[in-house]
Amino acid sequence: MNALLMKMKKNNFLALRFIILIILILIFIFHAFIKKQDSRKSVRTAFINPKYFQTVNCIRLQDSKKGIVLIKSNGVWFVSSLYDYNSYSSKNTETAILPSDALPANAQTVDSFLKELTKIREIYQVSASPVDYDYHLNAESDDYLMVSYTAGELNNDIIFGKYDFSGINRYFKASSKTVYETDTELDSFLSVSSQFWSEPYLISHIMANTSQDSIQRLECLLNSKNEALSATLSFDMPSDIPARKILTPSSNEFEHKCSSLLELRHGDISGIPEIHDDMIPEMKVQVDFGSKQRIFMDFFRFEEKSSQTDYYIVRMKYKDNMVIYERISFWTYSKLVEILFKS
């Protein structure tokens, strides 16, 4: 019995030594790989020259299936899936007409993206005469993502492809045919989702400047009675339609209602249905701020054919006749009605 135990201990010891040896070999291979990487031709540079940080006014992100464009207009960043980058990249976006699906972008996210694009980083040359398919730099690849940008008269593309086998670096090429690889710190921003880029709030905090201004008056006009909506509310809808309600600082829970209104969120950009001049909005809301700025909101109900559920398109009118269209869910609309009409 003792001999058997001694033999088992010896076998376990040999197995442990073998495992340690394998680990040491892997560490040696990894360090050799890193050393080989470090010996390659490298340069410290940025995707975009830092001197263009303030002048970048248009950025397109395009993968193998879809794309979005970030546009700077009158000092405010917008995101759109319909904006024709090729038509406008050579123009002054400050004066260009925004597409119907443009939403105010999250300024902090765009600013962080630009900081990453203009950040000085280490890049390594991989190939001076590459085959795009080898690095998934072709537009048909699932790894493909192109970032195009305009800064004054400058227009450039940066194409990202697959990751190296370690997963810590990614291949890319810019204006030349040379392929490089660098870290993946930019990856968190390489999204073609308009929801990722857009400011999430129904009333844009940027457009309304809510950090410096406060709501002083709300006026609501409910033009039609939605039976499906009535069934979801925790209070009785006004019996007389159209129903008008005016809220001021003397109204019950006015401050809480204003806070709740400013926290309501819109949905993703998904195309804007045609709104005709003869269409009557189901509800109209006027928001007056202390600085005498006014925001007008018109709510139009539509049906999602595939799911037979209602959703709403909101036509937002800000100062200087800036019109923004947003999509909200049935739930968000019912929440808004409750905020405005519940006593």
HUTALIN-V532324 format. One record per backbone hydrogen bond with DSSP energy under -1.0 kcal/mol. CO is the residue of the C=O (numbers start at 1). NH is the residue of the N-H. If there is no record, write none. Layout:
[[CO & NH] [CO & NH]]
//
This chain:
[[1 & 5] [2 & 6] [3 & 7] [4 & 8] [5 & 9] [6 & 10] [7 & 11] [8 & 12] [9 & 13] [10 & 14] [11 & 15] [12 & 16] [13 & 17] [14 & 18] [15 & 19] [16 & 20] [17 & 21] [18 & 22] [19 & 23] [20 & 24] [21 & 25] [22 & 26] [23 & 27] [24 & 28] [25 & 29] [26 & 30] [27 & 31] [28 & 32] [29 & 33] [30 & 34] [31 & 35] [32 & 36] [33 & 37] [34 & 38] [35 & 39] [37 & 40] [41 & 125] [43 & 123] [45 & 121] [49 & 52] [50 & 53] [52 & 56] [57 & 72] [58 & 150] [59 & 70] [60 & 148] [61 & 68] [62 & 146] [66 & 63] [68 & 61] [69 & 80] [70 & 59] [71 & 78] [73 & 76] [76 & 73] [77 & 105] [78 & 71] [79 & 103] [80 & 69] [83 & 85] [84 & 88] [85 & 89] [88 & 91] [92 & 95] [99 & 102] [103 & 79] [104 & 199] [106 & 110] [107 & 111] [108 & 112] [109 & 113] [110 & 114] [111 & 115] [112 & 116] [113 & 117] [114 & 118] [117 & 48] [121 & 45] [123 & 43] [124 & 181] [127 & 179] [131 & 134] [132 & 137] [135 & 162] [138 & 141] [145 & 160] [146 & 62] [147 & 158] [148 & 60] [149 & 156] [150 & 57] [150 & 58] [151 & 154] [154 & 151] [156 & 149] [158 & 147] [159 & 173] [160 & 145] [162 & 171] [164 & 167] [169 & 164] [170 & 182] [171 & 161] [172 & 180] [173 & 159] [179 & 126] [179 & 127] [180 & 172] [181 & 124] [182 & 170] [184 & 187] [186 & 189] [187 & 190] [189 & 191] [193 & 197] [194 & 198] [197 & 106] [200 & 266] [204 & 208] [205 & 210] [209 & 212] [209 & 213] [214 & 290] [217 & 288] [218 & 247] [219 & 286] [220 & 245] [221 & 284] [222 & 243] [226 & 230] [227 & 231] [229 & 232] [243 & 222] [245 & 220] [247 & 218] [248 & 251] [251 & 254] [253 & 257] [254 & 258] [255 & 259] [256 & 260] [257 & 261] [258 & 262] [261 & 264] [264 & 202] [276 & 279] [282 & 223] [282 & 224] [283 & 299] [284 & 221] [285 & 297] [286 & 219] [287 & 295] [288 & 216] [288 & 217] [289 & 292] [293 & 289] [295 & 287] [296 & 317] [297 & 285] [298 & 315] [299 & 282] [299 & 283] [300 & 313] [302 & 311] [304 & 308] [309 & 304] [311 & 302] [312 & 328] [313 & 300] [314 & 326] [315 & 298] [316 & 324] [317 & 296] [319 & 322] [322 & 318] [324 & 316] [326 & 314] [327 & 267] [328 & 312] [329 & 333] [330 & 334] [331 & 335] [332 & 336] [333 & 337] [334 & 338] [335 & 339] [336 & 340] [337 & 341] [338 & 342]]
//
